[in-house]
Each structure stands twice: as C-alpha cells, then as structure tokens.
Amino acid sequence: MIEATVAGATLTVSAEGDLDLAERARFPELTARAAASDVDVVVVDLCSVEFVDSAGAAFLITLAETAKRSGARAVLRGADERVGFVLDLCGALDSYEVDAEHRCAPSTGPGPWRSPTA
C-alpha cells in the first residue's frame, strides 16, 4: 500500500508491505504530485516496507528525478538493510538524499527479517 500526505510544501510518500509491480497503478498519480509547483520536498518513507522489486525501484528513481526537475529535494528515509541493498543495487539511492538520522517507530509485528525489538 502507498499513501501520500501533504504538509505545507512537503509531500510524504509512505509505503507499507511490498513496493512492487502490484502497486504500479498508483505510480503515475504520485509522480505527478511530486511535480507540483507547490512541493519543495518529497520525502519517501520506507519504514514499513519489507520488499522492493525492480518496478518499485524504478518508481522511486522516477519520483526523485521528477521532484528534482521541479526544483524539489528528494529525501529517502527508513529503508532497512535488505531494502537499502536492493535500492543501492538498482541505483535508486543515487537519486536521493538519505536521511540517516531518521528512526522508524517500532514495528507492531516483526517482518521476515526484522527482530521483535526493531
């Protein structure tokens, strides 16, 4: 599931579960929102993402490039080690400022590779 919220000039795109081909119907709408002239920052929150495939990585690259072309900053936060590896492998991390200071809220239930205390 992908949701977008706007607070001031910041568009936050939050994903949960899998960011993959099954979510592709939302990609054009969210990319268009990132291109809006009143958006200065696009934050992608991946705290609740457990899996990203090549379609999800391509979406993240397109989202960041669209934001930058519109004059906005693209910030990525909350990717765990496995998701971060996939994004790095696909070149998606190169498109973002990575918010290394962000700490995700503790999850309510561990995913397949998250510890119960994460």
C-alpha positions, 0 to 999 in steps of 0.5 A: 500500500502507498499513501501520500500526505501533504504538509505545507510544501512537503509531500510524504510518500509512505509505503507499507508491505511490498513496493512492487509491480502490484502497486504500479497503478498508483505510480503515475498519480504520485509522480505527478504530485511530486511535480507540483509547483507547490512541493519543495520536498518529497520525502519517501518513507520506507519504514514499513516496507519489507520488499522492493522489486525492480518496478518499485525501484524504478518508481522511486528513481522516477519520483526523485528525478521528477521532484528534482526537475521541479526544483524539489529535494528528494529525501529517502528515509527508513529503508532497512538493510535488505531494502537499502541493498536492493535500492543501492543495487538498482541505483535508486539511492543515487537519486536521493538524499538519505536521511540517516538520522531518521528512526522508524517507530517500532514495528507492531509485528516483526517482518521476515527479517526484522527482530521483535525489538526493531 
